[in-house]
């Protein structure tokens, strides 16, 4: 399945909203990314932030599977969305 940039951006925004539903999840993202709640609001349409949201989700398989179940998407969706965002075509595991 091919994911467009617009679809990927929408998916990443949904993931960010999902993270924000739980204090521990959003706190983990804020700590990992160095973002603040204010910077999240200011950068919500920034492709770099959206890519970071997906990258954070990909760090933890259990969290990824929980998000996919809650958002009702297949588990391969995050990687497909990542590939559709600017700079997301290549994923480096190291």
Secondary structure, DSSP 8 states (H G I E B T S, - for coil): ----HHHHHHHHHHHHHHHHTSHHHHHHHHHHH---HHHHHHHTT-HHHHHHHHHHHHT-HHHHHHHHHHHT--TTHHHHHHHHSTT-S-----
